[in-house]
Amino acid sequence: MGQLVTFGETPLRLSPPANQRLERARRARLHADGVESNAAVAAHTLGTNSVWASLLPESPLGRRVRSQVDAQGLETDITWVDAAEYRQGLVFGERARAPRESTRLHDREGTAIGAASPSDLPMHRVQDTELLLSGVNTAVLSQESAETVTALLRAGSDAGATTAVAFEYAAGLCSPDVYRGVFEELASHADVVFGREAALQRALGLTGRWRDLASTLAVEYDLDIAVVVRSGHGAVAMEDSTRANLVHEREGIDVEPVDTTGEYGAVVGGFCDATLAGADTATALDAGLAAGALARSVEGPFLTTTDADLDAALDMLVDGR
C-alpha cells in the first residue's frame, strides 16, 4: 500500500464536557486536534503507511501533542523548536445545540509553524511519498507558513506525488480575503482539494450547493478532484476525467453524533487511504464517508475502528441509496 505524508500544525483543543459553557466549566478535555494529523491517523487506522510531520515547541504542551498522536500508532516526524521563542497553538472549543452555535476560539499567534521555512520540512519524505497533504489553516498562520506549505506542495508535485489541500475556515485566524489569496496559491500546486461546504461559502465567497461548489472548485482551480463535505449529510466529488467531468454524489450515514470534531479529518483520511489502495473516486468517496460516520460515533478527534465496523458502515451507505 502507498504512503501518505501530511504536514501541518496541530493545536491543543480544550473543550468542556457535555455542552457546557467555557466561562462556567470546571473541567476541560484536552485533545491534539488538527486536520492533517487527524487525516494521517485515520488513514493509518485503515491500513495506510502514514507520517504526520510538524514543528512543535520543546515544552510540556508540545510534547503532549506529540504523545497523543504517537499513541495512535502512526509515525511522526517532528522538528523541535525553542519553547522560549515559539508557543504551542491552542483552540478553546465549546459544543452546543440549537439555538446556540458551537464555537471555537483560536489562540495560535507566535506558534512554531508560523515561522517555519522549507529547511524545516522532511524533504526526504516528501520526495518519496505517493500522496502529500497539507491544510489551509496551517498556511494562513503567517506569510512564512504560506510560503513553506507552497514549497512543500511544489516539491511533492515535482517528485511525482499526488498533492492534496484540506480547506478549513477559522474566522479568528484571519480574514476571508487572506484565506482566498492563500488558497489560490496552494490550489495552483494541488491535484485534489477537500473542503467543507460552509467554509467554502464563507471564506471563498462561492455560491450554490455542494455539487455546484465542487464543480466551481474543479474548473476554476484546474483540479483533478474536488471533494465537498457536508457535515453529517454526505459529500460530492467532481472528477476531471479524460471522458468528461464526472460527479459522484453521496448521502451521509444517519448517525447520532457523539463528537463531530474528528469527522472531517476521517473523511479526508479515508478517501486518501482508499485512493492509495487503488480505488476509483466513487469508491474512495464511500470510504471517506464511512470513516467520517465512524469518527462521529466516538469521543475525540481520532478515528478508532475495526474492519467489521467499516464494512458495516459501507453497507449502510449502499443500503441508503
C-alpha positions in Angstrom: 0.0 0.0 0.0 1.2 3.5 -0.7 2.4 6.1 1.7 0.7 9.3 2.9 2.7 12.2 4.3 0.8 15.1 5.9 2.2 18.4 7.2 0.5 20.9 9.4 0.0 22.5 12.8 -2.0 20.5 15.4 -3.2 22.8 18.1 -4.3 21.5 21.5 -8.1 21.8 21.9 -9.6 22.4 25.3 -13.3 21.7 25.5 -15.6 21.5 28.5 -17.7 18.3 28.7 -21.5 17.9 28.0 -22.1 21.1 26.0 -21.0 23.3 29.0 -20.0 26.9 28.7 -16.3 27.7 28.8 -17.0 30.5 31.3 -18.6 28.1 33.8 -17.0 24.8 33.2 -14.8 23.4 36.0 -13.2 20.8 33.8 -11.9 20.6 30.2 -10.9 17.7 27.9 -7.5 18.2 26.1 -7.1 16.9 22.6 -4.5 17.2 19.9 -6.7 18.2 17.0 -5.6 19.2 13.5 -6.9 18.1 10.2 -3.5 17.0 8.9 -2.7 14.8 11.9 -6.4 13.5 12.1 -6.3 12.5 8.4 -2.9 10.7 8.9 -4.3 8.9 11.9 -7.5 7.9 10.0 -5.5 6.6 7.0 -3.1 4.7 9.3 -6.0 3.1 11.2 -7.4 1.9 7.8 -4.1 0.5 6.7 -2.0 3.1 5.0 1.6 3.7 5.9 1.2 7.3 7.1 3.5 10.0 8.5 2.5 13.3 10.2 5.2 15.9 10.1 5.2 19.2 12.0 7.1 21.7 14.1 6.5 21.7 17.9 7.9 23.7 20.8 10.1 21.7 23.2 7.6 22.2 26.1 5.1 20.1 28.0 2.3 21.2 25.7 4.3 20.4 22.6 5.2 17.0 24.0 1.5 16.5 24.8 0.6 16.9 21.1 3.4 14.5 20.0 2.4 11.9 22.6 -1.3 11.9 21.7 -0.6 11.5 18.0 2.2 8.9 18.7 -0.3 6.9 20.8 -2.4 6.3 17.6 0.4 4.2 16.2 1.4 6.1 13.1 4.9 7.5 12.5 5.6 11.2 13.3 8.4 13.4 12.1 8.8 16.4 14.4 11.1 19.4 14.2 11.5 20.6 17.8 12.0 24.4 18.4 12.9 26.5 21.3 9.8 26.9 23.6 11.2 30.3 24.8 10.6 31.7 21.2 7.6 29.8 20.0 4.3 28.7 21.5 2.1 25.7 21.2 -1.2 26.7 19.4 -4.4 26.4 21.4 -8.1 26.2 20.5 -10.9 26.5 23.0 -13.9 24.6 21.8 -17.5 24.9 23.0 -20.0 22.4 21.7 -23.7 23.5 21.7 -27.1 22.6 20.4 -29.6 24.9 18.8 -30.4 27.7 19.2 -26.8 28.1 20.4 -24.0 27.5 17.9 -20.8 25.6 18.6 -17.8 27.9 18.7 -14.0 27.7 18.6 -11.7 30.4 19.9 -8.2 30.2 18.3 -5.0 31.2 20.2 -2.4 30.5 17.6 -0.3 33.6 17.3 3.5 33.1 17.6 3.4 29.3 17.0 6.3 27.3 15.6 4.8 26.6 12.2 4.1 30.3 11.7 7.9 30.8 11.5 8.6 27.6 9.5 10.9 27.6 6.5 11.3 24.9 3.8 14.5 23.8 5.5 12.4 22.7 8.4 10.5 20.2 6.3 11.3 16.5 5.9 12.1 16.8 2.2 13.4 13.2 2.0 9.8 12.0 2.9 8.2 14.5 0.5 10.3 13.2 -2.4 9.5 9.6 -1.6 5.7 9.7 -0.9 2.7 8.9 -3.1 0.3 11.3 -1.6 1.1 14.6 0.2 -1.5 16.6 2.2 -1.5 19.9 4.0 -4.2 22.3 5.1 -5.1 26.0 4.6 -5.4 26.6 8.3 -1.7 25.9 8.6 -0.8 28.1 5.6 -2.7 31.2 6.8 -0.8 31.4 10.1 1.8 33.7 8.5 3.4 34.7 5.2 6.2 32.3 6.1 3.9 29.4 6.7 2.1 30.1 3.4 5.4 30.1 1.5 6.5 26.9 3.3 3.3 24.9 2.5 3.5 26.2 -1.1 7.1 24.9 -1.3 6.1 21.6 0.2 3.3 21.1 -2.4 5.6 22.2 -5.2 8.3 19.8 -4.1 5.9 16.9 -3.8 4.4 17.6 -7.3 7.9 17.8 -8.8 8.7 14.4 -7.3 5.6 12.8 -8.8 3.3 12.7 -5.7 -0.4 13.4 -5.8 -0.8 16.7 -3.8 -3.9 17.5 -1.7 -5.1 20.5 0.2 -7.7 20.4 3.0 -9.6 23.7 3.2 -11.0 24.9 6.5 -12.0 28.3 7.7 -11.5 29.7 11.2 -12.8 33.3 11.4 -10.5 34.0 14.4 -7.3 33.3 12.4 -7.6 35.9 9.6 -10.0 37.5 7.1 -11.7 35.7 4.2 -9.5 37.8 1.8 -6.4 36.3 3.3 -7.9 32.8 3.1 -8.8 33.4 -0.5 -5.3 34.6 -1.5 -3.5 31.8 0.3 -5.9 29.1 -1.1 -5.5 30.3 -4.6 -1.7 29.9 -4.4 -1.9 26.5 -2.8 -4.6 25.2 -5.2 -2.2 26.0 -8.1 0.0 23.3 -6.9 -2.7 20.8 -5.8 -4.3 17.9 -7.6 -7.0 17.3 -5.0 -8.9 19.7 -2.8 -11.1 18.8 0.1 -13.4 21.4 1.6 -16.4 21.8 3.9 -19.4 23.3 2.2 -20.0 26.1 4.8 -16.3 27.0 4.9 -16.0 27.3 1.1 -19.1 29.6 1.0 -17.9 31.9 3.8 -14.2 32.2 3.1 -14.1 32.0 -0.7 -17.5 33.6 -1.4 -18.6 30.7 -3.5 -22.3 30.3 -4.1 -24.5 27.3 -4.7 -24.9 24.0 -3.0 -22.3 21.3 -2.7 -22.5 20.0 -6.2 -22.1 23.5 -7.6 -19.2 24.2 -5.2 -17.4 21.1 -6.3 -17.8 22.0 -10.0 -16.6 25.5 -9.4 -13.5 24.4 -7.5 -12.6 21.8 -10.1 -13.0 24.2 -13.0 -11.6 27.4 -11.6 -8.6 25.8 -10.0 -7.9 23.2 -12.6 -8.1 20.3 -10.1 -8.2 16.6 -10.8 -10.6 16.0 -8.0 -12.7 18.4 -5.8 -14.4 17.0 -2.7 -17.1 19.0 -0.8 -18.2 17.7 2.5 -21.4 18.5 4.3 -21.0 17.5 8.0 -23.3 14.5 8.7 -25.0 14.9 5.4 -22.7 13.3 2.8 -20.3 14.6 0.2 -19.8 15.1 -3.5 -16.7 14.6 -5.6 -16.1 16.3 -9.0 -13.6 14.3 -11.0 -11.8 15.7 -14.1 -11.8 12.7 -16.4 -10.5 12.2 -19.9 -14.1 11.5 -20.9 -15.9 14.2 -19.1 -16.3 15.8 -15.7 -17.7 13.0 -13.5 -19.8 13.8 -10.4 -20.1 11.4 -7.6 -22.7 12.4 -5.0 -23.4 10.5 -1.8 -25.8 11.0 1.1 -24.3 10.5 4.5 -25.0 7.8 7.1 -27.5 8.8 9.7 -25.5 8.7 13.0 -26.5 10.1 16.4 -23.2 12.1 16.9 -21.1 11.6 20.0 -18.4 14.0 18.8 -18.2 15.6 15.4 -14.6 17.0 15.8 -12.9 14.1 14.0 -15.3 13.7 11.1 -13.6 15.9 8.5 -10.2 14.5 9.1 -11.6 11.0 8.9 -13.3 11.7 5.6 -10.1 13.1 4.2 -8.0 10.2 5.6 -10.5 7.6 4.5 -10.5 9.0 0.9 -6.7 9.1 0.8 -6.4 5.5 2.1 -8.8 4.1 -0.5 -7.1 6.2 -3.3 -3.7 4.8 -2.3 -5.1 1.3 -2.3 -6.1 1.8 -6.0 -9.8 2.6 -5.6 -11.6 4.8 -8.0 -13.0 8.2 -6.9 -16.5 6.9 -6.2 -15.2 4.1 -4.0 -12.8 6.4 -2.3 -15.7 8.8 -1.5 -17.7 5.9 0.0 -14.7 5.0 2.2 -14.2 8.6 3.3 -17.9 9.0 4.3 -17.9 5.6 6.1 -14.8 6.7 8.1 -16.3 10.1 8.8 -19.5 8.5 10.2 -17.5 6.2 12.4 -15.5 9.2 13.7 -18.7 10.9 14.7 -19.6 7.9 16.8 -16.6 8.2 19.2 -15.2 10.8 21.6 -12.2 12.8 20.4 -10.7 13.7 17.0 -9.1 10.4 16.1 -10.7 7.6 14.1 -10.8 4.3 16.1 -12.4 1.5 14.2 -12.2 -2.1 13.0 -12.6 -3.8 9.6 -16.0 -5.0 10.7 -17.2 -1.5 11.7 -16.0 -0.1 8.4 -17.7 -2.9 6.4 -21.0 -2.2 8.3 -20.7 1.5 7.6 -20.1 0.9 3.9 -23.1 -1.5 3.8 -25.3 1.3 5.3 -24.1 3.7 2.6 -25.1 1.2 -0.1 -28.4 0.4 1.5 -29.3 4.1 1.8 -29.1 4.7 -2.0 
